[in-house]
Amino acid sequence: LPTYYIPKDGPLSTYREYISMLPNVDHPEAFGQHPNADIASQIIETRNLFGTLLSLQPQIPSAGHGESREEKVLELAADVLKRVPEEID
């Protein structure tokens, strides 16, 4: 990958500049992994996110008022979906 290389020797500012240009999220290829490793990782993170959301919800059903546990999770999921950026081609 052309993004990752050993910078030439120089002052500290050279290294800081190099580090600042690195991507915020490393691609699986940088670690010798298949691109699908990123998909698997995102699936696991999503499951953990929604598992945590479910665990934070009250376990006592409401007495006919307010949102149910499922409605609240669906609302949170819709909010997360709205915040996900459009796919870039």
C-alpha positions as CSV (number, residue, x, y, z in Angstrom):
1,L,0.0,0.0,0.0
2,P,1.5,3.3,-1.0
3,T,0.1,5.1,2.1
4,Y,2.3,3.1,4.4
5,Y,6.1,3.6,4.2
6,I,9.0,4.4,6.4
7,P,9.5,8.1,6.4
8,K,13.0,9.5,5.8
9,D,15.1,10.7,8.7
10,G,14.5,14.2,9.7
11,P,13.2,16.5,12.5
12,L,10.3,15.6,14.7
13,S,8.0,17.8,12.6
14,T,8.6,15.5,9.6
15,Y,7.3,12.5,11.6
16,R,4.3,14.4,12.9
17,E,3.4,15.4,9.4
18,Y,3.7,11.8,8.2
19,I,1.5,10.6,11.0
20,S,-1.1,13.2,10.4
21,M,-1.5,12.1,6.8
22,L,-2.2,8.5,7.7
23,P,-5.8,7.3,7.4
24,N,-7.9,7.3,10.6
25,V,-9.1,3.8,9.9
26,D,-6.5,1.2,8.7
27,H,-7.5,-1.0,5.9
28,P,-7.2,-4.8,6.5
29,E,-4.7,-5.0,3.6
30,A,-2.3,-3.0,5.7
31,F,-2.1,-6.0,8.1
32,G,-2.1,-8.7,5.3
33,Q,-5.7,-9.5,5.8
34,H,-8.4,-10.1,3.2
35,P,-10.7,-7.1,2.6
36,N,-13.7,-9.1,4.0
37,A,-12.0,-9.0,7.4
38,D,-13.2,-5.4,7.6
39,I,-16.8,-6.5,7.0
40,A,-16.6,-9.2,9.6
41,S,-15.2,-6.7,12.1
42,Q,-18.0,-4.2,11.3
43,I,-20.6,-7.0,11.8
44,I,-19.1,-7.9,15.2
45,E,-19.0,-4.2,16.3
46,T,-22.7,-3.7,15.2
47,R,-23.8,-6.7,17.2
48,N,-21.9,-5.4,20.2
49,L,-23.5,-2.0,19.8
50,F,-27.1,-3.3,19.6
51,G,-26.4,-5.9,22.3
52,T,-25.3,-3.0,24.6
53,L,-28.4,-1.0,23.6
54,L,-30.6,-3.9,24.5
55,S,-28.9,-4.4,27.8
56,L,-29.4,-0.7,28.7
57,Q,-33.1,-0.9,28.2
58,P,-35.3,-1.4,31.3
59,Q,-36.3,-5.1,31.7
60,I,-39.7,-4.3,33.2
61,P,-42.5,-3.9,30.6
62,S,-44.3,-0.6,30.8
63,A,-47.9,-0.5,31.9
64,G,-49.4,0.3,28.6
65,H,-47.8,3.7,28.2
66,G,-44.6,4.8,26.6
67,E,-42.5,2.9,24.1
68,S,-41.8,-0.8,24.3
69,R,-38.3,-2.0,24.5
70,E,-38.4,-3.1,20.8
71,E,-39.8,0.3,19.7
72,K,-37.0,2.1,21.5
73,V,-34.4,0.0,19.9
74,L,-35.9,0.4,16.5
75,E,-35.9,4.2,17.1
76,L,-32.3,4.2,18.1
77,A,-31.4,2.0,15.1
78,A,-33.2,4.4,12.8
79,D,-31.2,7.3,14.3
80,V,-27.9,5.4,13.8
81,L,-28.9,4.7,10.2
82,K,-29.6,8.4,9.6
83,R,-26.1,9.2,10.8
84,V,-24.3,6.7,8.6
85,P,-22.8,8.6,5.6
86,E,-23.9,7.8,2.0
87,E,-21.9,5.1,0.2
88,I,-19.2,6.8,-1.9
89,D,-18.6,5.3,-5.3
